[in-house]
């Protein structure tokens, strides 16, 4: 589970302003932080299939958000991918 501090860091990386918590780039940033934590958990607990399922759902949601961001605002998409270190 992502802590308040980690979530605040993830939000601050890509937020448009101080109160921004719902823009696509912020959602992608939060999902990326959660994906990193769950990936570590799944590496240690190979038979935790529910965690694997949740991880795959989060990856799919992040993929959809990135696709939407790419389609609507390509410059913001490129900046977000660069800031988070994602492959695309």
C-alpha positions in Angstrom: 0.0 0.0 0.0 1.3 3.4 -0.9 2.0 5.8 2.0 0.8 9.4 2.2 4.4 10.7 1.8 5.0 8.6 -1.4 1.7 9.6 -2.8 2.5 13.3 -2.2 5.9 12.9 -3.9 4.3 11.2 -6.9 1.7 14.0 -7.1 4.3 16.8 -6.8 6.3 15.4 -9.7 3.7 15.9 -12.3 1.0 18.2 -10.8 -0.1 21.3 -12.8 -0.7 23.3 -9.7 -0.8 22.7 -5.9 -4.4 21.5 -5.8 -4.1 19.2 -8.8 -4.8 15.6 -7.9 -7.0 14.4 -10.8 -5.3 15.2 -14.0 -4.2 12.3 -16.2 -0.5 12.9 -15.6 -1.0 12.9 -11.8 -3.1 9.7 -12.0 -0.3 8.1 -14.1 2.3 9.2 -11.6 0.3 7.7 -8.6 -0.3 4.5 -10.5 3.5 4.2 -11.4 4.4 4.5 -7.7 1.8 1.8 -6.7 3.0 -0.4 -9.6 6.6 -0.2 -8.4 5.6 -1.2 -4.8 3.5 -4.1 -5.9 6.1 -5.3 -8.3 8.5 -5.7 -5.4 5.9 -7.6 -3.4 5.1 -9.9 -6.3 8.9 -10.7 -6.8 9.1 -11.9 -3.2 5.7 -13.6 -3.1 5.4 -15.5 -6.4 2.2 -17.3 -5.5 0.2 -14.2 -4.6 -2.0 -14.3 -7.6 -4.5 -11.7 -6.4 -1.6 -9.2 -6.2 -0.5 -10.2 -9.7 -4.0 -9.6 -11.0 -4.2 -6.2 -9.3 -0.9 -5.3 -10.7 -2.0 -6.2 -14.3 -5.2 -4.1 -13.8 -3.1 -1.1 -12.7 -0.7 -1.5 -15.7 -3.7 -1.6 -18.0 -5.3 1.5 -16.4 -2.0 3.4 -16.7 -1.7 2.3 -20.3 -5.2 3.7 -21.1 -4.5 7.0 -19.3 -1.2 7.3 -21.2 -3.0 6.6 -24.5 -5.6 9.3 -23.7 -2.9 11.8 -22.8 -1.0 11.0 -25.9 -4.1 11.6 -28.0 -5.2 14.8 -26.4 -1.9 16.6 -25.4 1.2 15.1 -26.9 3.7 17.6 -25.3 2.4 16.9 -21.8 2.5 13.1 -22.6 6.2 13.4 -23.6 7.0 15.3 -20.4 5.2 12.9 -18.2 6.9 9.8 -19.8 10.3 11.5 -19.4 9.7 12.5 -15.8 8.5 9.1 -14.7 11.1 7.2 -16.7 8.6 5.1 -18.6 9.3 3.3 -21.9 7.2 4.3 -24.8 
